[in-house]
Amino acid sequence: MDYRDPQLAARIDRRTLLAHGARTAAALAAGSLFGRGAFAADEVKIGWIQPTTGALASSFGPLYLAADMALEEINAAGGILGRKLVKVTADDEGSPAKEPIVTRRLIDDGCRFILGPVGSSQALASLEVSTAAKVIQATYASATEMGDGKRYPYHYQFNFTTDAQAVSHAAFLQQRGFKKIGLLVEDSAAGAGLKASAMKEIPAHGMQIVSVQEFPLKVADMTPFLRKLRADGAEALEAHVSNNVDITQMLVGLARIGWKPVIAGHTGFLFAGTPGAVPDNARYNDVYAATFKALTYSGSEQPPERVKAFVRKIAASNVSDTLLGPAATTPFYDFLYALKYGVEKAKSWDTEAIKKALDSSSDIPGLFGPMKFTATNHTAYDASVVAMAVANSMEDPLSKEYRGLFRRRAGGAA
């Protein structure tokens, strides 16, 4: 059964989406961590770890838009087993150091389900507390270890992993005929995950890694790392560069040294195709990004209608063009619907019963394809839902219509 009723979803209009920012501001203005002091017996608290203050508040905020959509759709349909979902917002300022305290306070307030935080380092810090408390949680983290059901038995991962990215990157570079690959990865938990996966997948696809360069986040100058990659003989690059600042630094650095290698990169590289996002002299066509296949198109295949309907709502929001992609690929929409599926299958709000129901499900209707879990695998999607997209395809008619949320699927060998 598909729990996303298209008629119901259509009621969540542009006014609702535009209200997203206002609701966040209102929660912050309330002056307390949780905003509300009392909850009705027919309500269920959803802990909502989100930076509402600090340097990351503006860039992370849009990643919760789809979660608000799902919450309103579910509640408008009568909730889950007759109970409405109510979010309990906790401001983590996007800081890993604050996650244990924020998570503990949500648990002490009675939250048995938590959405967030964003970031692999932040997620790992939060799970130190929530795992022991047996709280069902979904974070926005791509590190493959986050989907390990043995290590994190109550955490579920709804975005594709660094392993899935590495498989897609390697297959694409192999199809293009490259033999010598350079790795450029950020110094983060997700970057370490991609590096480990790439070190396996590149040789497994018959290619050689000739250089590995790791750079600190928000690096002031990417040029030394790029020069080293070129000097070591890299013919193409596999890159895990996740934030817009570092992506800009990378492309500007490449322009500075006059090098235009094929790049198979993180989803964040779709930012590079946004008009005005990077200097014109730093833009070129051989930049590709891993993304959900359902968010790509080709001459013979269009995105699914259900995905178009979802993307249409995201595109109608007031989110800036540079943050639309992350807003559309957030895992939180799928999490709330998977929670609904699990509760209704278990006919219970008991977390152990819900976990058992989810861990025995192999065809949960997901936004980007069927989702499945086992007791040991808590990653909803595998590499089959991932495709490589052309970053600079926003001038295509379909991409323009949806503000760049759909991109042209990359071809194989030239």
Secondary structure, DSSP 8 states (H G I E B T S, - for coil): -----HHHHHTS-HHHHHHHHHHHHHHHHT-SSSS-S---TTEEEEEEE--SSSTTHHHHGGGGHHHHHHHHHHHHTT-BTTBEEEEEEE--TT-GGGHHHHHHHHHHTT-SEEEEEESHHHHHHHHHHHTTTT-EEEEE---GGGGBTTTSTTB-B-S--HHHHHHHHHHHHHHTT--EEEEEEESSHHHHHHHHHHHHHHHHTT-EEEEEEEE-TT-S--HHHHHHHHHTT-SEEEEE--SHHHHHHHHHHHHHHT---EEEE-GGGGGGGSTTSS-GGG--S-EEEEEEGGGEE-SS----HHHHHHHHHHHTSS--HHHHHHHHS-SHHHHHHHHHHHHHHHTS--HHHHHHHHHT-S-EEETTEEE---SSB-BS--GGGEEEEESS-TTSHHHHHTTTSSEEB--S--
